[in-house]
Amino acid sequence: MASILNHNLLITMAKKTILFFPFNLLSHYLRCLVLADRYHPDEYQIYFISSAEYDEFVLKQGYQVFRAKQFNASEVMRCSRRFDFSWLNPADLEEVMLDQVRAIRELNADVVIGDMAPSLKMAAEITGTHHISLLNAYMTKHYQFTRKISRSHKAYLFLRNFPAPIEEWFTRLGEIIAFKRIQRGFNAIRTKYGLTKISDYLAEMEGNETFVCDSTTLFPLKPLPSSYRVIGPLIYNAAPMDDNQLEEAIAGRPVFCICMGSTGDWESIRFLNDPFYAKYAIVVTGDTNHVLSAPHIVSFPFVNLDQVLQKCKLMICHGGNGTIYSGIKNRVFMLCLPSHFEQEWNISALERIGFGKSAVDYSEETWKNEIGNYAESVPAQAMQPLETAIVFPDEHLNLLPLS
């Protein structure tokens, strides 16, 4: 017995320890779980930063959690909608960073992986820990296109009056100024702790290695440095439900799906309770406040989205990154209601390849027409790019090397 215990102890000691630091939203936890599953359990001991909301997903997948301070996700999202980056203030950044340093040292981490973890680069430098940053293509400094200014930004109406090249020039200039201004708080902390100064916020978000979890067909990139690796979309698949249960709920009606993620505005689609839509089966996931509650609504707290979308031709969604890839994978057209500027960039990409479009400012009549068009018969030309647009990596990501 003693020899078996000693053997198991040696195996545990030989494993490298990875700490995951996803931003405290479900989409970030889920895609980090997909990435974690690519690391062989015999070689890596994996921990996730604890979240009152999402620990159940982590523990169910067989990983452990650790305690460390996080940014308040609700406050961050509120600020983001106002283009207010005051949440990245030096006091909060330093507090979160120092607790990350504590956790890294206590768990003797070999590698830290951050997904929208702004202070982690500094914590990794202090502790001398290898840092992998998981980023969307449009949040790298190597994104090929201009990050369009949001419709809700105060400068939007002004800039739209200019020809496209001038609008893009002003947008890029404003972005450069903004990213350098945001970085001042980081560099104040870096100076205090004797760390390397960083040029701007996009560089601050890079790691020793940077994994881009996007398709470069959807989000083209300029030539990348060797520290970058495009790993493709990370799509989480929940356990499937009883298919008979789903078919019984649909009852032979045309079906479409509603998936607004953890950041979507459910109130904006309350109109779908109207009896006009009773001719459809509307499968809803994640509506925790039961905004949609009419008899024709088929609501689930969490579903295997692939399973539902295989029965649909249309999805109404918020334009979240993981959601749009599920829609593309299942050849479903998307009508999108974004909650913040990153989702607007996702929707612009969908519009470029013909997989979806923004439904912002739709009238009641437009909604009825569009749902009728896409839920019952998607035009063939809208789905034409699907065959070659996106590659969905899976098993070839197994055993990701760590340098």
N, C-alpha and C positions, 0 to 999 in steps of 0.2 A: 504493500500500500504506500509506504514512504517513497519508494522509487517512482511510483506513478505520480504522486504529488510533486516530487522534485522535477520530474520530466515536464509536467504541465506548467510548473513555475518557470522553468527555463524557456519554454515556448512563449509564455506571456511576456517574459523579459526581453525576448528576442524581437518581439513585434515592434514596429514603429507606431508611435501614437499620433493620430491626426485629430485635431480639434476643428470642428465646423462652427463658423460664426455667421449664420444666415440672418438677414434683416427679419424683424419680427412680423412678417406677413406669411400667410399660408403658401403662396406661390414660391417664395424663396426657400422655405423649409422643404417643400416637396421636391423642387429640382435639386436641392442639395442631397436629399435622400437618394434620388436617382444616381447622382454622382458617387455617393458613398458606396452604393452597391457595386460599383465598378472596381472597388478595391478588395482584394482577396482577404477574407477574414483570418486566414492563417498567417498573414503577413502584417496586418494592420489592426490596431486597437482604435476604434473610432468613438468619439464623443461629440455631442451636439450641445451648444449653449441652450440652457433650459428656457422654456417658454410656457407660461401657464396655459396658453391657448393651444399649443401645438406639440407638447411633450407626448401626447397619446400617439401621434403618428410616429415619432422617433422610437418610442419604447416598443411599439407594435412591430417595428421593423428590426428590432433586436439590438439597437444601439443604446448607449448610456448617455446621460445628460450631466452637465456641470453648471454651477451657478456663476454668473457674471453679469455685470450691469449691461443694459441695452438702452438704445435710444427709444423713446416713446413713439411707437409706430403711428398711433392715431394723430399725435401732434405733428409728426413729420409729414404725414399726408395732408393735414390741414395747411401746413406751411407751404407745401409744394404746390397746392392749388392756387396759392396767392403769389407764387414765385418768390417766396420768402425763405431765405437760407439762414435765418437767425438760429435755427436749431443746431447749426454747425459752429456754435460759438466756442471760444477757447475753454471756458470753464467746463462745459458738458463734455467736450471732446477729451479733455485731460482726465476727467473723472472716469469716463468709459475706458479710455486707454489704460489707465493705471490698474483698473480691475481686470482688464484683459491680460496685462502683464502678470498679475497675481495668479490668474488661472493657468496661464501657459507654464509658469514656473512650478506651480503645485502639481500639475499633471505631467510635468517633464515632457512637454510636447516636442515632437520632431518636426511636425508640419502644422501650419494653421491654414485653413481655407476660409476665405471671407466671401460672402455674397452681399454686396452693398453694406460693407462694414468699414466706414470711412476712417476710423482711428486705428485699424488693425495693422496697417503698414508701419505705423510708428511703434506699436507694441511689439511687432515682430523684429524691428530693428533693435529695440532696447534689449530684447531677450536673445538675439542672434538666432531666431527661428526662421526656417524656410517658409515663405509666405506665397500661397497661391491665391490669386484673385479671380473670382468667377464674374465675368462681365458680359452684358449684351454688347453686340457690335457697335450700336450707336452710342454707347458710353465709353468708347475708346477714342483715343486721339488719332486713330487710323481709319475712322469711318469715312467712306468715300463721298457720301452726300452731305449736304448742309442739313443740320438739325433745324427743321422749320420752327419758326416762332409759333407758339400756341395761339389758337383763336381767342382764348380768354386773356391773353397778355395785353396790357394797355397800349403797347406799340403795334399791335396787329393791324388795326384799321389804318394806321399811318403808313406802315410798310407796304401794305397790299396795293397802294396806289402807284408804286414804282414798278418799272419793268423787272422781270425776274432776276437778271444778273445784278442789278443794283440792290434789290431786296435781299438777295443772298449775301452780298458784300456787307451790308449793314448788319445783317443777322450774325455773320461770322465775327465781325468786329465787336459787336455787343457781347457775344459769347466769350471771346478772348478776355475782354475786360472783366466780365463777371467771374470767370473761372480763376483769374489771378486775384481778384478781390476776395473770393471765398478762401483761397489758399493762404491769405495773410494769417488767419487764425491758426492754421496748422503750423505754419512756419514760426509763429511765436512760441508754440510748444516745442517745436524741433530745436529752436535756439536754446530754450530753457534746459533741455535734456541733452544737448550736444549732439543732435541728430543731423543727418544730411538735409540741407534745404532742397525743396522740391519746387519746380517752376510753376505748376498750376494744379487745379483740382483733378483733372483727368489723369495726370501723371501720379498724383497721390493715390488714385484708385487702382493703379497697377500693382502687381506683386512681383516677386522674383521670377515667378511664372504667371502668365495670365491665360486663363481658359475662356474662350469666346463661345458662349452657348447659343449660337445662332447659325442659321444657314446664310452663307455668303451670297447665295442667289437672291435671297430676300433682302439682306443687308450687306451690300458689297463693301469690301475693305481694300485699302491701299496695301501695297507690299508690307508684310509684317516682319518685325525683328524676330530673332530666334527664340526669344523668351515667350513668344505668343504661340498658342495652339488653338486652332478652331476645332472644338469637339462636337459642335452641332447642338440641336435642341435637346433638352433634357425633359422628357415627357413622363409624368407620373401616371401610373395606371392603378387605380384602386381595384379591389377584388370585385369581380362581376356579380351582379345580382341574379336572381332566378329570372331567366329570359321569359318564361311563361307569365310571371307577374307583370313584367313590363308590357308584353303583348296584350294582356288582359286590360291593362290601364289604357293603352292606346285605342283599343277596340276598333281597329280598322280605319280610323280617321287619319287624314294627313297630319303629320307630326312635325313640330319644330322644338328646338331646345333653347332654354334661357340659362346662360352661365355668366354671372356678373362678378365672379371672384370675390375676394375679400375687400375690394375697394370700390365696387360698382355702386351706382345710384339706383336702388330698387324702386324708389318712388317715381322715377322717370318712366317706368313701364307699368305702373299701376293700372293704366287703361286696358291692359290685356285681360282684366277681370270682366270686361264688358261682354254681355251675352252674344254680341256679334262674333266673337272668337270661339264660341262653343262648337263650331264645326271642326275645330282643330283639337288635337291632343297636344297640350303644351307641357313638355317635360322640363321641370325647373330643378336646379340644384343650387344649394347654398343660401336660399332665402330664409334666413334664420328668424326673421321677424314676421314671416308669413304675409308679406305685402300682397302676394298673389295667392288668392285663396278660393277662387270661383270653382264650381264643380268640374269644369274642363281643365283645371290645373292639376298636373300630376307632379307632386313635389317630393324631393328627396333631400336630406341634409348633405349627402355626399354620394357621388356615383362614379362608376367607371365611365368616363366621358366617351371613350371609344365605343363602348357598347351602345350607348344612347345615340351617338352621332351616326352610327351605321344604319339607323332607321330614319334619319332625317335628311332633308335637303337644305335646311336653313338653321342657323344659330343666331340668336340675338345675344350679344356679349359686350363686355367692357373694352375689348381690345387688348387684354392682358397677353403677355408673351407666350406663356404656356398654352393658353386657351386658343390663340390663333393657330399655333402649330397643330393642335388637335383637330381644329377645323380643316386645315389644309390636308392633313394626313387622311382624313375621312371624306374628302371631296364635298365639303359642306360650305355653302355660301354664308357670309357673315355680314350682318347689319350691326354696326358698332356705336356704342354710346360711351365715349372715353370719360374718365374721371380726372386724368392729369396728362401732362404733356408727353410723357413717354408712351402712353397708349395712343396718343395722336400719331406719333412716329410709326408705331406698329400698323395703324390703320392706313397711313400713307403707303406703306409697303404693300399691304393687301390690295390697295387700289391699283398700284403699279402692275401687279401680276393678275388682276381680275378675280380675286377670291373674296372680295368684300368691299364695303364702303362705309363711310360715316353716315349715321342716321341722325346726327345732331340737327335740330330745328325742323324735323319732320312734322308735318301737320297730321291730324287724325286721319284724314283721307289718304295722305301719302303712305302712312303706316299700313292701312288696310290694303292698298294697292301693292305695296312692296312685299308684304307678307304673302299675299295671294300669289304674286309672281314667283317668289322663290321657294315657298313652302310646298307648292304643288308642281311646279315645272321650272327648274333652273335652266336658263338659256345655255345651250351647249357651248357657245363662245366664251361664256363667263368662266367655265371650268377648263378651258383648253390648255392653259399653261401647266396644269396640275401634273401631267405625266413626267415632266422633267424638272420641275421647279425646285423641289426640296428633296434632300436625302436625309433619312432618319437613321442616324447611327444607333447601334445597340450593342451587340456582343463584342464588336471590334474595339470598344472602349475598355474592355475588361483588362485588369492588371495595368492600369495607368502607371507609367514609370514616374518615379519621383527622383529628380536629380539632386 
